[in-house]
Amino acid sequence: MNRGALLAIITNELNFQLGTTLTDKTTQKYLHNLGWKNCYREHLKWTNEWQMVIFSDESRFCLHKSDGHARTWHRVNEKYHPDCINSTVKFGGGSVMFWGCFSWWGVGLLVEVKGNMNSDSYVDILAKHFIPWANSLLEKYPNEIELIF
């Protein structure tokens, strides 16, 4: 299926192949029931507009093991084979969280987040790290950047 095709084109193709007369609404309902949904690709043709975007996120890293489930293949009688057992660390082994940002114009700071990220710690990071970094970009590229908060 052409993922960028308009619903009307998909409906026409189905009607042609099936020899039927489905409406766009019926096609949309069938696609939805099959787990397909339609979304807009708003930024598909962006070029210079990306220069006005700053991405930021935080990530947690486990220090001693993955926080996901580990899987292994074993025969019925090999449940406790050494290759099929994962070591553990009491009390989860700890983790560390970082916040960072980047843009067209450069990479921001990598900031360790103490404790859990909540609205107070997020605002604190923005005030102490993000705003000064964004202002430094304005100073470095005064004619190219316009920051909108």
N, C-alpha and C positions, 0 to 999 in steps of 0.2 A: 504494500500500500504506500502511496506517495504521502508522506507525513505532512507535507505542506499544501496538499490539495484542499480546495474549498469543499464544503459539505455538498453543494449542488453538483460538483463534478463527481464526487464519490457516488452520490445517488444515481446520477445518469449512468455511470459505469456499471453499477449493480443492476439497474433496470435493463441495460443492454445485455449483460451476461446472463441474467436470470430470466429474461423475457417477462418482466413484471412491471408494475407501475407504483413503486414505493414513493412516498413523499420525503422531502428532506427531514421532516420531523420524525418520521418512522425510522429512517436511516440513523438519525442521531440517537434515538432511543435504543436501537439494536447495538450500535457502537458503544454506548454507555453501559449497557448490560454486559457487554463483552470485556469491560474494563478499560475502554478507551475514553479519553477526555480531550477536549480542545482547549488550547491555551494560546495566548498571543505572544509573539516573539517581538516585543516592542523595540528592542535595541539591536535588531538584526543589522540595520544599515548605519549604525553609529560608527563614526571615525574619530573626529576631533572631540566629540562629546565625552569620550572616555577620559579625556584629560581633566574633566571636571568631577570625577568620581574618586572617592577614597573608600577602600574596603577595609573593614576591621572585623576581628573575631577573637574569641578566646578558645583555647584547647587545653584539655587535661591530659597529662601523660602519667601512666602508672610506672613506678620506679622498678618493680621487681617482676612483674608479670603482666600479661594482657588482661584487660578487664572483660574480654569476650570469653566465650566458651571454646575450649580446645577439643578437637575431635581426633579420633584415631581409629584405624581399622584393626580389628583383632578377631581371632577365631573364638568360639564359645569358651574353650578351655584356657584362653590366654588373657582373661580379664585383668590379672595382676602381673602380667609380664612386664619387666622393667621398661620396655619401650612404649608401653601403653599407660604408664602412670605419670601424671604431672606433679611436680613438686609444688608445695604451697608455702606461703609466708603467713605467719599468724597476723591477724588483724589487718589483712589486705596489703600490707607492705608499703603503703604510702603512695602518694602521687603529688604532682606539682602542676599548677595551672599557669598559663601565660596568656597575655593579651598582646596583640600586635596589629599593625596596619600597614598598608602600602597604597601607592597611587601610581599614576603614569610618571610622576615626577620623582619618585623615590620610595624607599622603604623607611617606615617609621621605627620607633623603638620597640623592643621586645620587653614587656613588663611582667614580672612575676606577680601573680595575684595571690595574696595571702588570704587563706580561708576560702569561703565560697564567694562566687561572683553574685552580687545582688545589686539592686539599683544604687545603693550608696557607694559601693566600691566601684561601680561602673562610672558614676558621675565623678568620683575622685580621680580615676584614671584619665577620664576626658579632660578634667581641669588641669591636672599636674603634667600629663604627658602628651595628649593628643593636641590640645589647643596650642601649646608652645611649638610643637612640631609643625602644625599647619601654618602657624604664623611665620616660622622660619622658611617654609616653602614660598609664602607670599613675598618675603624679603629677597629670596634668591631668584624668583621668577616674577617680578612685579608686573610685567606687561602680558604675561601669558595665563595667569591664574586668577580666577574670581571664586572665592570660597563663599558658599551659601549655607548657612546653618539653619 
